[in-house]
Amino acid sequence: MDALYNTHVKLLAFDFLKLTHSPMDHPSSFSRNGTRFSRVETLGFVVTRELKPNKFIKFSIDDGTGCIPCVLWLNQLNSPYFSRRNPSDVQLIADVAVKFASEIQLGVFARVRGRITGYRGALQITVSDVVIEKDPNSQVLHWLDCIRLARKCYDKLCNNTV
């Protein structure tokens, strides 16, 4: 069942790092107990940060259960991937990416959303958006959401397909 395939599912690092790649289904398909995912949302502290200007920023998010590697691309203005798009749209995308990159600092508490990808045999998030969290309750609420969704939604989808 692919009900959640293009949805940003909330996962703790513990579950994210156990996803398995399912390239036979789709090149960007990853699964948890048989349920396929392609996008994820996580929340935690930025604990590593490596910036390559005009290329990318790599960073890790630690949510208390593990660290999730993330990459935010900053090469939109010179990437062939964007060459067929409207230049003003590409400029807007590039500007937003630069804004996100400036907010990703060591120690900040951030909500990250993006595509699940693999790089050199390891899972990572290819980031689409970043929100710096100010609410001290957001971490507990995120944990509770992740646990509730895993039990009542993600596992049920798997059990219904068996």
CORNORTA-V399245 format. One record per residue. N is the residue number from 1. OMEGA is omega in radians with two decimals (NA if undefined). Layout:
n=N omega=OMEGA
n=N omega=OMEGA
This chain:
n=1 omega=-3.08
n=2 omega=-3.09
n=3 omega=-3.09
n=4 omega=-2.97
n=5 omega=-3.13
n=6 omega=3.12
n=7 omega=3.03
n=8 omega=3.14
n=9 omega=3.12
n=10 omega=3.12
n=11 omega=2.96
n=12 omega=3.14
n=13 omega=3.13
n=14 omega=3.12
n=15 omega=-3.13
n=16 omega=-3.06
n=17 omega=3.09
n=18 omega=3.11
n=19 omega=3.09
n=20 omega=-3.14
n=21 omega=3.14
n=22 omega=-3.05
n=23 omega=3.13
n=24 omega=3.11
n=25 omega=-3.10
n=26 omega=-3.10
n=27 omega=-3.13
n=28 omega=-3.11
n=29 omega=3.10
n=30 omega=-3.07
n=31 omega=3.06
n=32 omega=-3.14
n=33 omega=3.08
n=34 omega=3.11
n=35 omega=-3.07
n=36 omega=3.08
n=37 omega=3.02
n=38 omega=-3.09
n=39 omega=-3.05
n=40 omega=3.00
n=41 omega=3.09
n=42 omega=-3.06
n=43 omega=3.12
n=44 omega=-3.13
n=45 omega=3.05
n=46 omega=-3.07
n=47 omega=3.01
n=48 omega=-3.12
n=49 omega=3.09
n=50 omega=-3.10
n=51 omega=2.96
n=52 omega=-3.05
n=53 omega=-3.13
n=54 omega=3.09
n=55 omega=-3.10
n=56 omega=2.92
n=57 omega=3.05
n=58 omega=3.11
n=59 omega=3.11
n=60 omega=3.08
n=61 omega=3.11
n=62 omega=-3.12
n=63 omega=-3.13
n=64 omega=3.09
n=65 omega=-3.13
n=66 omega=-3.12
n=67 omega=3.13
n=68 omega=3.05
n=69 omega=-3.13
n=70 omega=3.03
n=71 omega=3.08
n=72 omega=-3.10
n=73 omega=-3.13
n=74 omega=-3.05
n=75 omega=-3.05
n=76 omega=-3.05
n=77 omega=3.13
n=78 omega=-3.14
n=79 omega=3.08
n=80 omega=3.12
n=81 omega=-3.08
n=82 omega=-3.02
n=83 omega=-3.12
n=84 omega=-3.12
n=85 omega=3.09
n=86 omega=-3.10
n=87 omega=3.13
n=88 omega=3.07
n=89 omega=3.13
n=90 omega=3.11
n=91 omega=3.12
n=92 omega=3.12
n=93 omega=3.13
n=94 omega=3.13
n=95 omega=3.12
n=96 omega=3.13
n=97 omega=3.11
n=98 omega=3.10
n=99 omega=3.10
n=100 omega=-3.11
n=101 omega=-3.13
n=102 omega=-3.14
n=103 omega=-3.11
n=104 omega=-3.14
n=105 omega=3.11
n=106 omega=3.08
n=107 omega=3.12
n=108 omega=3.12
n=109 omega=-2.97
n=110 omega=2.97
n=111 omega=-3.07
n=112 omega=3.07
n=113 omega=3.10
n=114 omega=3.13
n=115 omega=3.03
n=116 omega=3.13
n=117 omega=3.06
n=118 omega=3.09
n=119 omega=-3.12
n=120 omega=3.07
n=121 omega=-3.14
n=122 omega=3.09
n=123 omega=3.04
n=124 omega=3.02
n=125 omega=2.96
n=126 omega=-2.89
n=127 omega=3.02
n=128 omega=3.06
n=129 omega=-3.11
n=130 omega=3.04
n=131 omega=3.06
n=132 omega=-3.08
n=133 omega=3.11
n=134 omega=-3.07
n=135 omega=-3.13
n=136 omega=3.13
n=137 omega=-3.03
n=138 omega=-3.14
n=139 omega=3.13
n=140 omega=3.13
n=141 omega=3.11
n=142 omega=3.11
n=143 omega=-3.13
n=144 omega=3.08
n=145 omega=-3.12
n=146 omega=-3.13
n=147 omega=-3.14
n=148 omega=-3.12
n=149 omega=3.12
n=150 omega=-3.09
n=151 omega=-2.98
n=152 omega=-3.06
n=153 omega=-3.04
n=154 omega=-3.13
n=155 omega=3.13
n=156 omega=3.10
n=157 omega=3.14
n=158 omega=-3.10
n=159 omega=3.13
n=160 omega=-3.10
n=161 omega=-3.10
n=162 omega=NA
